[in-house]
Amino acid sequence: MSADKAGGGPGKHGRSPRVIAVVVAIVALVAAGVYLAARPARNPTALIGGAFALQTAGGKTVTDADFKGHPFLVYFGYTHCPDVCPSTLADIADALREIPDAPIPVLFVTVDPERDSPATMADYVSSFDKRFVGLSGSPEQIGAAEKAYRVYARKGPPQSDGGYSMDHSSVVYLMDKSGLFVESLDLQRPAEDTAKELSAYL
C-alpha cells in the first residue's frame, strides 16, 4: 500500500480545506465586485459648493439658499486686485450683456475681509452689471465659504506703503438651479458662446 493511501497524505482529505478556502475567496471577490458595480459612483463635483452665510451692503445676511431656483456664478477675489479680478468680472459682464434678461446672479465673494466691507464690495460690483452681488463677512464666514468652494487664498507680505496683495485661486464656479456645482466656467471664448451655455441652465 502506498504512503498516500496509508496515511491519507495529500489525497482528497488533505486538499479539501485548501479548495474550500479558494472557493470562499472567489465568492467573496465576486460579491465585492457586484457591490461596487451596484453602488452609485461618488460624484467628485459634490465636493465643491455648499452652505454659506455672508453679508451684502446694509448688513443683510444672505445664504446659499437665497440663490437657489436660478443658476448662479460664484467668484472669489478682492477689490484691491490689480488685474485678474477686474478682468474676470468684466468677461462675465460681457457674457451677461448677451442675455440681459436672464436671472443669473454673480456672487463676488471677497478673500480680503480686512479691507473689503459689504459696502465696499457692493460699490465695486455696481460698475459691472446689476446682477452682480458683492459679498463679505467676518474672517470666519469668509473662511467657511472658501472651504466649501475649495478656494485657496493667502495674504501676501506687507508692502512698503503698508498695503498687501492676496494670492488666491481664480475660478468662476457655475452652479445650477439646485445650487450644485456644474463646472468651472470657460471665459476664454467669445462672450456669446459663454452666454449660450449659461442660457442652457435657465
N, CA, C and O of each residue as an XYZ file, in Angstrom:
808
protein
N       0.860     -1.189      0.000
C       0.000      0.000      0.000
C       0.893      1.235      0.000
O       1.873      1.295      0.743
N       0.568      2.193     -0.808
C       1.412      3.391     -0.908
C       1.255      4.256      0.317
O       0.290      4.130      1.072
N       2.237      5.155      0.507
C       2.194      6.049      1.663
C       0.991      6.974      1.607
O       0.418      7.333      2.635
N       0.608      7.363      0.366
C      -0.542      8.272      0.214
C      -1.801      7.610      0.732
O      -2.577      8.210      1.476
N      -1.995      6.358      0.327
C      -3.212      5.664      0.704
C      -3.184      5.304      2.165
O      -4.225      5.323      2.821
N      -2.022      4.977      2.696
C      -1.945      4.529      4.070
C      -2.155      5.696      5.036
O      -2.864      5.553      6.033
N      -1.568      6.808      4.760
C      -1.629      7.908      5.718
C      -2.644      8.974      5.383
O      -2.742      9.968      6.102
N      -3.373      8.810      4.358
C      -4.348      9.823      3.957
C      -3.687     10.965      3.259
O      -4.381     11.755      2.619
N      -2.331     11.115      3.343
C      -1.428     12.033      2.653
C      -2.111     13.171      1.950
O      -3.180     13.619      2.366
N      -1.505     13.639      0.896
C      -2.085     14.749      0.154
C      -3.155     14.269     -0.801
O      -3.167     14.657     -1.969
N      -4.055     13.427     -0.316
C      -5.168     12.943     -1.121
C      -6.312     13.909     -1.034
O      -6.085     15.099     -0.814
N      -7.539     13.453     -1.197
C      -8.683     14.365     -1.235
C      -8.935     15.001      0.121
O      -9.411     16.134      0.198
N      -8.608     14.251      1.233
C      -8.833     14.846      2.546
C      -7.838     15.951      2.821
O      -8.172     16.907      3.521
N      -6.622     15.858      2.294
C      -5.616     16.893      2.505
C      -5.877     18.144      1.695
O      -5.525     19.246      2.118
N      -6.500     17.982      0.521
C      -6.729     19.148     -0.353
C      -8.027     19.864     -0.055
O      -8.143     21.040     -0.401
N      -8.980     19.253      0.546
C     -10.314     19.828      0.705
C     -10.314     21.187      1.393
O     -10.957     22.103      0.880
N      -9.629     21.378      2.530
C      -9.638     22.700      3.157
C      -9.077     23.781      2.256
O      -9.562     24.912      2.258
N      -8.041     23.429      1.475
C      -7.446     24.396      0.570
C      -8.425     24.778     -0.539
O      -8.558     25.948     -0.900
N      -9.104     23.764     -1.067
C     -10.079     24.012     -2.143
C     -11.219     24.868     -1.626
O     -11.674     25.784     -2.309
N     -11.676     24.573     -0.429
C     -12.780     25.332      0.153
C     -12.373     26.796      0.347
O     -13.151     27.709      0.071
N     -11.144     27.004      0.826
C     -10.656     28.366      1.051
C     -10.605     29.158     -0.246
O     -10.964     30.335     -0.277
N     -10.154     28.504     -1.325
C     -10.087     29.164     -2.626
C     -11.482     29.529     -3.109
O     -11.699     30.630     -3.616
N     -12.431     28.607     -2.953
C     -13.809     28.851     -3.393
C     -14.410     30.022     -2.615
O     -15.056     30.900     -3.187
N     -14.183     30.016     -1.291
C     -14.707     31.109     -0.464
C     -14.116     32.441     -0.893
O     -14.832     33.442     -0.946
N     -12.814     32.475     -1.204
C     -12.162     33.710     -1.633
C     -12.738     34.209     -2.941
O     -12.957     35.408     -3.115
N     -12.986     33.278     -3.872
C     -13.552     33.668     -5.171
C     -14.945     34.237     -4.992
O     -15.292     35.255     -5.590
N     -15.750     33.566     -4.156
C     -17.117     34.046     -3.913
C     -17.085     35.441     -3.298
O     -17.885     36.300     -3.666
N     -16.162     35.671     -2.361
C     -16.049     36.976     -1.715
C     -15.676     38.062     -2.720
O     -16.216     39.167     -2.690
N     -14.730     37.722     -3.621
C     -14.320     38.693     -4.630
C     -15.457     39.037     -5.580
O     -15.643     40.200     -5.941
N     -16.214     38.029     -5.981
C     -17.350     38.250     -6.877
C     -18.392     39.122     -6.193
O     -18.931     40.051     -6.795
N     -18.673     38.814     -4.918
C     -19.654     39.592     -4.174
C     -19.215     41.051     -4.048
O     -20.026     41.967     -4.185
N     -17.925     41.255     -3.785
C     -17.401     42.616     -3.674
C     -17.526     43.360     -4.994
O     -17.858     44.546     -5.021
N     -17.257     42.657     -6.088
C     -17.380     43.283     -7.400
C     -18.799     43.688     -7.705
O     -19.036     44.763     -8.257
N     -19.764     42.824     -7.347
C     -21.178     43.138     -7.569
C     -21.585     44.351     -6.748
O     -22.316     45.215     -7.233
N     -21.112     44.421     -5.496
C     -21.436     45.553     -4.620
C     -20.904     46.859     -5.176
O     -21.611     47.866     -5.210
N     -19.653     46.835     -5.611
C     -19.048     48.057     -6.134
C     -19.714     48.509     -7.416
O     -19.867     49.706     -7.659
N     -20.113     47.541     -8.240
C     -20.774     47.883     -9.506
C     -22.150     48.471     -9.258
O     -22.588     49.367     -9.981
N     -22.841     47.965     -8.226
C     -24.198     48.421     -7.953
C     -24.222     49.726     -7.174
O     -25.209     50.459     -7.236
N     -23.146     50.035     -6.436
C     -23.100     51.229     -5.612
C     -22.957     52.468     -6.491
O     -22.129     52.473     -7.401
N     -23.747     53.528     -6.242
C     -23.625     54.761     -7.044
C     -22.220     55.335     -6.921
O     -21.658     55.405     -5.829
N     -21.664     55.743     -8.053
C     -20.324     56.333     -8.032
C     -20.373     57.683     -7.331
O     -21.329     58.438     -7.511
N     -19.376     57.989     -6.552
C     -19.333     59.266     -5.861
C     -18.990     60.356     -6.853
O     -17.997     60.283     -7.577
N     -19.827     61.357     -6.864
C     -19.635     62.465     -7.799
C     -18.618     63.443     -7.231
O     -18.886     64.074     -6.208
N     -17.458     63.587     -7.863
C     -16.438     64.483     -7.310
C     -16.869     65.934     -7.280
O     -16.350     66.715     -6.482
N     -17.827     66.316     -8.148
C     -18.269     67.704     -8.143
C     -19.058     68.041     -6.892
O     -19.217     69.215     -6.559
N     -19.561     67.016     -6.185
C     -20.304     67.271     -4.959
C     -19.400     67.839     -3.874
O     -19.886     68.336     -2.857
N     -18.091     67.770     -4.081
C     -17.138     68.288     -3.107
C     -16.966     69.791     -3.215
O     -16.282     70.388     -2.384
N     -17.570     70.419     -4.218
C     -17.447     71.860     -4.433
C     -18.793     72.527     -4.190
O     -19.819     72.094     -4.713
N     -18.774     73.580     -3.394
C     -20.006     74.297     -3.096
C     -20.606     73.833     -1.777
O     -20.136     72.880     -1.157
N     -21.654     74.531     -1.369
C     -22.300     74.174     -0.119
C     -22.824     75.399      0.595
O     -22.933     76.482      0.019
N     -23.145     75.207      1.853
C     -23.774     76.276      2.625
C     -22.797     77.409      2.939
O     -21.614     77.185      3.196
N     -23.329     78.628      2.910
C     -22.554     79.793      3.340
C     -23.519     80.840      3.869
O     -24.706     80.825      3.545
N     -23.005     81.741      4.678
C     -23.783     82.873      5.185
C     -22.863     84.081      5.142
O     -21.868     84.139      5.864
N     -23.204     85.058      4.283
C     -22.357     86.228      4.064
C     -23.211     87.495      4.070
O     -24.440     87.430      4.084
N     -22.536     88.652      4.057
C     -23.268     89.916      4.153
C     -23.198     90.735      2.863
O     -22.177     90.788      2.177
N     -24.331     91.366      2.570
C     -24.400     92.332      1.481
C     -24.359     93.730      2.108
O     -24.305     93.875      3.329
N     -24.385     94.734      1.267
C     -24.407     96.109      1.771
C     -25.639     96.306      2.645
O     -26.709     95.770      2.354
N     -25.485     97.071      3.706
C     -26.606     97.284      4.617
C     -26.654     96.256      5.726
O     -27.524     96.307      6.595
N     -25.702     95.307      5.693
C     -25.640     94.313      6.756
C     -26.602     93.152      6.603
O     -26.747     92.347      7.523
N     -27.261     93.050      5.459
C     -28.179     91.933      5.244
C     -27.401     90.637      5.057
O     -26.431     90.591      4.301
N     -27.826     89.596      5.742
C     -27.189     88.284      5.599
C     -27.906     87.474      4.530
O     -29.132     87.365      4.530
N     -27.131     86.915      3.627
C     -27.693     86.021      2.606
C     -26.995     84.676      2.719
O     -25.852     84.587      3.166
N     -27.705     83.634      2.308
C     -27.148     82.282      2.331
C     -27.262     81.673      0.946
O     -27.867     82.253      0.045
N     -26.676     80.502      0.788
C     -26.760     79.812     -0.496
C     -28.208     79.544     -0.899
O     -28.527     79.505     -2.088
N     -29.084     79.360      0.088
C     -30.490     79.057     -0.207
C     -31.183     80.219     -0.918
O     -32.145     80.010     -1.658
N     -30.696     81.447     -0.696
C     -31.318     82.621     -1.325
C     -31.118     82.653     -2.835
O     -31.820     83.381     -3.535
N     -30.178     81.880     -3.338
C     -29.873     81.925     -4.771
C     -30.330     80.687     -5.525
O     -30.169     80.606     -6.743
N     -30.894     79.735     -4.820
C     -31.389     78.539     -5.485
C     -32.674     78.855     -6.243
O     -33.425     79.749     -5.856
N     -32.917     78.132     -7.302
C     -34.066     78.403     -8.169
C     -33.630     78.969     -9.506
O     -34.377     78.931    -10.484
N     -32.414     79.494     -9.539
C     -31.810     80.001    -10.768
C     -30.346     79.559    -10.787
O     -29.747     79.375     -9.728
N     -29.771     79.388    -11.961
C     -28.320     79.150    -11.989
C     -27.618     80.403    -11.495
O     -28.144     81.505    -11.646
N     -26.450     80.253    -10.913
C     -25.692     81.423    -10.467
C     -24.208     81.139    -10.559
O     -23.772     79.988    -10.595
N     -23.445     82.221    -10.596
C     -21.993     82.130    -10.679
C     -21.378     82.597     -9.370
O     -21.918     83.477     -8.699
N     -20.248     82.005     -9.012
C     -19.541     82.391     -7.801
C     -18.073     82.628     -8.157
O     -17.427     81.794     -8.790
N     -17.566     83.783     -7.735
C     -16.161     84.094     -7.981
C     -15.565     84.731     -6.733
O     -16.158     85.639     -6.150
N     -14.395     84.255     -6.324
C     -13.706     84.786     -5.152
C     -12.555     85.690     -5.599
O     -11.765     85.316     -6.466
N     -12.468     86.865     -5.009
C     -11.395     87.796     -5.324
C     -11.393     88.925     -4.316
O     -11.866     88.751     -3.192
N     -10.867     90.083     -4.697
C     -10.854     91.218     -3.769
C     -10.739     92.519     -4.550
O     -10.262     92.538     -5.685
N     -11.181     93.598     -3.928
C     -11.299     94.865     -4.662
C      -9.964     95.526     -4.959
O      -9.878     96.356     -5.864
N      -8.919     95.176     -4.214
C      -7.599     95.746     -4.480
C      -6.804     94.938     -5.510
O      -5.643     95.238     -5.786
N      -7.431     93.933     -6.061
C      -6.766     93.085     -7.060
C      -6.423     93.948     -8.281
O      -7.303     94.625     -8.812
N      -5.185     93.939     -8.728
C      -4.780     94.854     -9.799
C      -5.239     94.469    -11.202
O      -5.419     95.348    -12.045
N      -5.433     93.183    -11.474
C      -5.731     92.817    -12.856
C      -6.671     91.619    -13.018
O      -7.694     91.735    -13.694
N      -6.351     90.484    -12.420
C      -7.109     89.260    -12.692
C      -8.574     89.396    -12.309
O      -9.456     89.047    -13.093
N      -8.837     89.898    -11.118
C     -10.235     90.004    -10.668
C     -11.066     90.932    -11.557
O     -12.122     90.519    -12.036
N     -10.624     92.173    -11.793
C     -11.453     93.041    -12.637
C     -11.618     92.529    -14.058
O     -12.680     92.698    -14.656
N     -10.581     91.904    -14.606
C     -10.716     91.399    -15.975
C     -11.665     90.199    -16.020
O     -12.413     90.036    -16.984
N     -11.639     89.375    -14.998
C     -12.555     88.225    -14.956
C     -13.996     88.699    -14.816
O     -14.887     88.210    -15.511
N     -14.218     89.642    -13.927
C     -15.575     90.171    -13.749
C     -16.065     90.867    -15.017
O     -17.247     90.790    -15.353
N     -15.166     91.538    -15.715
C     -15.531     92.197    -16.973
C     -15.931     91.164    -18.025
O     -16.875     91.385    -18.784
N     -15.221     90.047    -18.073
C     -15.572     88.987    -19.023
C     -16.946     88.407    -18.703
O     -17.728     88.118    -19.608
N     -17.234     88.239    -17.427
C     -18.558     87.739    -17.041
C     -19.627     88.744    -17.451
O     -20.669     88.369    -17.988
N     -19.362     90.017    -17.196
C     -20.327     91.053    -17.555
C     -20.575     91.080    -19.057
O     -21.710     91.283    -19.488
N     -19.537     90.879    -19.860
C     -19.697     90.834    -21.318
C     -20.650     89.712    -21.723
O     -21.500     89.891    -22.595
N     -20.502     88.559    -21.082
C     -21.374     87.424    -21.400
C     -22.813     87.716    -20.988
O     -23.747     87.400    -21.725
N     -22.994     88.314    -19.817
C     -24.350     88.612    -19.340
C     -25.049     89.646    -20.208
O     -26.274     89.629    -20.329
N     -24.282     90.547    -20.814
C     -24.896     91.538    -21.691
C     -25.526     90.895    -22.924
O     -26.399     91.480    -23.563
N     -25.076     89.695    -23.247
C     -25.680     88.962    -24.374
C     -27.043     88.395    -23.997
O     -27.853     88.082    -24.870
N     -27.297     88.262    -22.688
C     -28.587     87.731    -22.208
C     -29.085     88.668    -21.101
O     -29.095     88.294    -19.928
N     -29.492     89.871    -21.469
C     -29.793     90.926    -20.489
C     -30.916     90.605    -19.514
O     -30.945     91.150    -18.410
N     -31.833     89.738    -19.896
C     -32.974     89.446    -19.020
C     -32.827     88.131    -18.258
O     -33.740     87.730    -17.535
N     -31.713     87.473    -18.408
C     -31.519     86.184    -17.745
C     -31.266     86.379    -16.251
O     -30.374     87.140    -15.876
N     -32.030     85.712    -15.400
C     -31.845     85.851    -13.947
C     -30.691     84.988    -13.444
O     -30.902     83.933    -12.845
N     -29.482     85.449    -13.696
C     -28.285     84.703    -13.300
C     -27.439     85.595    -12.380
O     -26.656     86.411    -12.866
N     -27.587     85.449    -11.073
C     -26.774     86.253    -10.158
C     -25.298     85.870    -10.254
O     -24.959     84.718    -10.524
N     -24.436     86.845    -10.029
C     -22.990     86.617     -9.980
C     -22.526     87.035     -8.588
O     -22.568     88.216     -8.243
N     -22.090     86.081     -7.802
C     -21.660     86.359     -6.442
C     -20.153     86.601     -6.436
O     -19.367     85.701     -6.731
N     -19.768     87.807     -6.103
C     -18.349     88.144     -5.975
C     -18.028     88.161     -4.484
O     -18.425     89.076     -3.763
N     -17.307     87.143     -4.036
C     -17.012     86.963     -2.610
C     -15.579     87.391     -2.338
O     -14.654     86.921     -3.001
N     -15.389     88.268     -1.379
C     -14.035     88.736     -1.092
C     -13.206     87.667     -0.378
O     -13.723     86.871      0.406
N     -11.921     87.676     -0.670
C     -10.965     86.856      0.090
C     -10.168     87.757      1.030
O      -9.204     87.325      1.663
N     -10.599     89.037      1.105
C      -9.872     90.049      1.873
C     -10.853     90.819      2.764
O     -11.034     92.023      2.585
N     -11.487     90.133      3.720
C     -12.496     90.817      4.539
C     -11.929     91.936      5.396
O     -12.679     92.784      5.880
N     -10.624     91.950      5.589
C      -9.984     93.008      6.380
C     -10.190     94.378      5.737
O     -10.367     95.374      6.437
N     -10.165     94.426      4.402
C     -10.326     95.703      3.700
C     -11.655     95.815      2.964
O     -12.137     96.920      2.716
N     -12.245     94.680      2.617
C     -13.475     94.695      1.811
C     -14.713     94.527      2.683
O     -15.108     93.406      3.004
N     -15.310     95.625      3.055
C     -16.571     95.585      3.796
C     -17.706     95.268      2.831
O     -17.515     95.352      1.618
N     -18.880     94.906      3.336
C     -20.020     94.681      2.438
C     -20.319     95.894      1.556
O     -20.646     95.743      0.379
N     -20.208     97.101      2.128
C     -20.471     98.318      1.349
C     -19.436     98.502      0.251
O     -19.771     98.905     -0.863
N     -18.163     98.205      0.566
C     -17.093     98.320     -0.427
C     -17.336     97.352     -1.581
O     -17.163     97.700     -2.749
N     -17.738     96.140     -1.235
C     -17.999     95.128     -2.260
C     -19.173     95.536     -3.155
O     -19.118     95.381     -4.375
N     -20.225     96.054     -2.538
C     -21.397     96.467     -3.309
C     -21.049     97.593     -4.271
O     -21.487     97.591     -5.422
N     -20.268     98.543     -3.805
C     -19.866     99.660     -4.658
C     -18.987     99.171     -5.815
O     -19.120     99.642     -6.944
N     -18.112     98.246     -5.530
C     -17.183     97.734     -6.548
C     -17.928     97.023     -7.681
O     -17.652     97.273     -8.855
N     -18.862     96.147     -7.338
C     -19.532     95.359     -8.389
C     -20.567     96.172     -9.157
O     -21.009     95.753    -10.227
N     -20.963     97.334     -8.624
C     -22.002     98.122     -9.285
C     -21.584     98.612    -10.664
O     -22.432     98.968    -11.482
N     -20.282     98.630    -10.922
C     -19.803     99.107    -12.224
C     -19.816     98.018    -13.299
O     -19.495     98.290    -14.456
N     -20.181     96.795    -12.931
C     -20.148     95.697    -13.899
C     -21.536     95.355    -14.448
O     -21.762     95.455    -15.654
N     -22.455     94.959    -13.587
C     -23.788     94.566    -14.034
C     -24.687     94.515    -12.802
O     -24.240     94.204    -11.698
N     -25.959     94.827    -13.016
C     -26.894     94.857    -11.876
C     -27.100     93.488    -11.239
O     -27.592     93.392    -10.115
N     -26.723     92.420    -11.959
C     -26.889     91.074    -11.407
C     -25.720     90.643    -10.528
O     -25.741     89.554     -9.954
N     -24.708     91.489    -10.421
C     -23.570     91.175     -9.558
C     -23.937     91.473     -8.106
O     -24.580     92.479     -7.806
N     -23.518     90.586     -7.221
C     -23.762     90.748     -5.788
C     -22.419     90.675     -5.063
O     -21.748     89.644     -5.097
N     -22.030     91.769     -4.407
C     -20.782     91.774     -3.655
C     -21.010     91.242     -2.252
O     -21.927     91.687     -1.562
N     -20.193     90.303     -1.824
C     -20.388     89.656     -0.525
C     -19.118     89.697      0.310
O     -18.019     89.447     -0.185
N     -19.291     90.013      1.572
C     -18.199     89.980      2.528
C     -18.714     89.328      3.812
O     -19.773     88.702      3.819
N     -17.957     89.481      4.889
C     -18.355     88.875      6.149
C     -17.180     88.833      7.099
O     -16.127     89.411      6.832
N     -17.366     88.154      8.195
C     -16.277     88.010      9.155
C     -15.227     87.074      8.578
O     -15.526     86.306      7.663
N     -13.998     87.123      9.097
C     -12.984     86.182      8.615
C     -13.436     84.728      8.719
O     -13.092     83.903      7.874
N     -14.209     84.421      9.760
C     -14.700     83.052      9.924
C     -15.711     82.694      8.835
O     -15.689     81.583      8.305
N     -16.584     83.621      8.506
C     -17.579     83.367      7.456
C     -16.914     83.224      6.098
O     -17.265     82.347      5.309
N     -15.949     84.099      5.835
C     -15.225     84.016      4.566
C     -14.447     82.707      4.495
O     -14.427     82.050      3.454
N     -13.810     82.329      5.590
C     -13.058     81.080      5.626
C     -13.936     79.874      5.359
O     -13.518     78.942      4.672
N     -15.149     79.880      5.895
C     -16.077     78.765      5.681
C     -16.499     78.682      4.220
O     -16.599     77.592      3.658
N     -16.747     79.846      3.604
C     -17.126     79.865      2.190
C     -15.971     79.391      1.315
O     -16.180     78.641      0.362
N     -14.759     79.825      1.635
C     -13.577     79.382      0.877
C     -13.413     77.869      0.992
O     -13.083     77.200      0.013
N     -13.640     77.341      2.170
C     -13.506     75.897      2.368
C     -14.558     75.145      1.568
O     -14.263     74.112      0.966
N     -15.787     75.657      1.558
C     -16.866     74.997      0.819
C     -16.569     74.927     -0.675
O     -16.898     73.943     -1.336
N     -15.943     75.981     -1.200
C     -15.668     76.042     -2.638
C     -14.229     75.654     -2.993
O     -13.792     75.817     -4.132
N     -13.515     75.145     -2.011
C     -12.133     74.688     -2.238
C     -11.254     75.806     -2.808
O     -10.486     75.598     -3.748
N     -11.388     76.988     -2.217
C     -10.650     78.163     -2.681
C      -9.351     78.311     -1.889
O      -9.326     78.172     -0.666
N      -8.297     78.590     -2.606
C      -7.017     78.903     -1.976
C      -6.893     80.416     -1.878
O      -7.079     81.122     -2.870
N      -6.583     80.914     -0.699
C      -6.359     82.348     -0.525
C      -5.358     82.555      0.603
O      -5.449     81.925      1.657
N      -4.403     83.446      0.364
C      -3.377     83.722      1.370
C      -2.933     85.176      1.263
O      -2.747     85.703      0.166
N      -2.767     85.812      2.409
C      -2.325     87.198      2.455
C      -0.834     87.271      2.156
O      -0.035     86.529      2.727
N      -0.474     88.177      1.251
C       0.920     88.334      0.884
C       1.684     89.178      1.893
O       1.078     89.734      2.810
N       2.988     89.285      1.747
C       3.808     90.072      2.674
C       3.470     91.559      2.566
O       3.027     92.019      1.514
N       3.678     92.313      3.653
C       3.389     93.760      3.620
C       4.293     94.491      2.631
O       5.469     94.163      2.473
N       3.720     95.476      1.981
C       4.460     96.277      1.018
C       4.969     97.549      1.686
O       4.606     97.846      2.824
N       5.804     98.294      0.981
C       6.421     99.493      1.560
C       5.394    100.544      1.972
O       5.631    101.313      2.903
N       4.253    100.577      1.278
C       3.228    101.562      1.602
C       2.245    101.063      2.654
O       1.271    101.742      2.978
N       2.511     99.859      3.187
C       1.623     99.305      4.205
C       0.532     98.423      3.638
O      -0.191     97.772      4.392
N       0.399     98.389      2.323
C      -0.606     97.536      1.700
C      -0.127     96.110      1.567
O       0.949     95.753      2.048
N      -0.923     95.308      0.919
C      -0.567     93.915      0.673
C      -1.436     93.380     -0.461
O      -2.475     93.949     -0.796
N      -0.993     92.297     -1.027
C      -1.787     91.632     -2.067
C      -2.308     90.311     -1.500
O      -1.873     89.853     -0.444
N      -3.233     89.725     -2.219
C      -3.792     88.432     -1.825
C      -3.510     87.426     -2.938
O      -3.895     87.635     -4.088
N      -2.849     86.357     -2.591
C      -2.701     85.250     -3.529
C      -3.963     84.402     -3.416
O      -4.358     84.013     -2.316
N      -4.597     84.115     -4.554
C      -5.829     83.315     -4.471
C      -6.090     82.597     -5.794
O      -5.633     83.017     -6.857
N      -6.828     81.519     -5.690
C      -7.229     80.798     -6.897
C      -8.259     81.640     -7.643
O      -8.991     82.426     -7.041
N      -8.303     81.465     -8.947
C      -9.206     82.272     -9.774
C     -10.078     81.339    -10.609
O      -9.712     80.958    -11.721
N     -11.219     80.980    -10.067
C     -12.138     80.057    -10.726
C     -13.539     80.657    -10.685
O     -13.981     81.148     -9.646
N     -14.234     80.617    -11.818
C     -15.635     81.035    -11.860
C     -16.477     79.769    -11.783
O     -16.479     78.953    -12.704
N     -17.190     79.618    -10.676
C     -17.979     78.415    -10.451
C     -19.383     78.588    -11.017
O     -20.086     79.538    -10.673
N     -19.781     77.676    -11.877
C     -21.146     77.673    -12.393
C     -21.965     76.694    -11.561
O     -21.671     75.499    -11.513
N     -22.994     77.218    -10.909
C     -23.870     76.409    -10.068
C     -25.242     76.307    -10.732
O     -25.710     77.267    -11.345
N     -25.878     75.161    -10.613
C     -27.186     75.002    -11.254
C     -28.307     75.512    -10.347
O     -28.041     76.097     -9.297
N     -29.565     75.289    -10.755
C     -30.714     75.810    -10.012
C     -30.816     75.246     -8.607
O     -31.403     75.865     -7.720
N     -30.244     74.071     -8.412
C     -30.289     73.440     -7.093
C     -29.110     73.837     -6.221
O     -28.995     73.390     -5.080
N     -28.239     74.674     -6.756
C     -27.060     75.089     -6.011
C     -25.929     74.093     -6.081
O     -25.006     74.136     -5.269
N     -25.994     73.189     -7.052
C     -24.946     72.183     -7.210
C     -23.933     72.640     -8.261
O     -24.297     73.259     -9.261
N     -22.684     72.334     -8.024
C     -21.617     72.718     -8.938
C     -21.750     71.994    -10.270
O     -21.943     70.778    -10.312
N     -21.646     72.755    -11.360
C     -21.704     72.196    -12.706
C     -20.301     72.081    -13.289
O     -19.866     71.004    -13.698
N     -19.604     73.215    -13.318
C     -18.262     73.230    -13.896
C     -17.607     74.581    -13.637
O     -18.244     75.528    -13.176
N     -16.323     74.638    -13.947
C     -15.604     75.906    -13.947
C     -15.907     76.584    -15.281
O     -15.624     76.027    -16.341
N     -16.473     77.770    -15.230
C     -16.915     78.440    -16.452
C     -15.735     78.873    -17.300
O     -14.793     79.495    -16.809
N     -15.799     78.534    -18.582
C     -14.743     78.891    -19.531
C     -15.019     80.276    -20.096
O     -16.004     80.479    -20.806
N     -14.153     81.223    -19.780
C     -14.297     82.580    -20.294
C     -13.321     82.876    -21.424
O     -13.287     83.993    -21.942
N     -12.530     81.881    -21.806
C     -11.561     82.057    -22.893
C     -12.205     81.744    -24.245
O     -11.714     80.902    -24.997
N     -13.298     82.426    -24.539
C     -14.040     82.234    -25.789
C     -14.933     83.441    -25.985
O     -15.046     84.266    -25.079
N     -15.575     83.573    -27.145
C     -16.453     84.722    -27.365
C     -17.562     84.801    -26.323
O     -18.070     83.776    -25.868
N     -17.931     86.006    -25.952
C     -18.952     86.214    -24.917
C     -20.274     85.545    -25.276
O     -20.980     85.036    -24.405
N     -20.604     85.551    -26.566
C     -21.885     84.948    -26.957
C     -21.900     83.442    -26.732
O     -22.959     82.873    -26.464
N     -20.751     82.788    -26.835
C     -20.685     81.350    -26.575
C     -20.882     81.063    -25.086
O     -21.567     80.110    -24.714
N     -20.281     81.887    -24.252
C     -20.476     81.733    -22.807
C     -21.936     81.973    -22.452
O     -22.514     81.240    -21.649
N     -22.531     82.998    -23.049
C     -23.935     83.312    -22.784
C     -24.848     82.167    -23.194
O     -25.816     81.853    -22.500
N     -24.534     81.549    -24.321
C     -25.347     80.431    -24.800
C     -25.293     79.274    -23.813
O     -26.313     78.640    -23.539
N     -24.117     78.999    -23.283
C     -24.012     77.916    -22.297
C     -24.788     78.239    -21.036
O     -25.480     77.375    -20.498
N     -24.684     79.465    -20.558
C     -25.401     79.854    -19.352
C     -26.902     79.738    -19.556
O     -27.617     79.320    -18.646
N     -27.386     80.099    -20.725
C     -28.813     80.035    -21.017
C     -29.361     78.620    -20.937
O     -30.538     78.417    -20.638
N     -28.503     77.643    -21.205
C     -28.932     76.240    -21.189
C     -29.313     75.779    -19.785
O     -30.000     74.770    -19.625
N     -28.868     76.517    -18.767
C     -29.155     76.110    -17.379
C     -30.326     76.884    -16.759
O     -30.650     76.691    -15.587
N     -30.955     77.755    -17.548
C     -32.092     78.527    -17.041
C     -33.332     77.652    -16.902
O     -34.385     78.135    -16.488
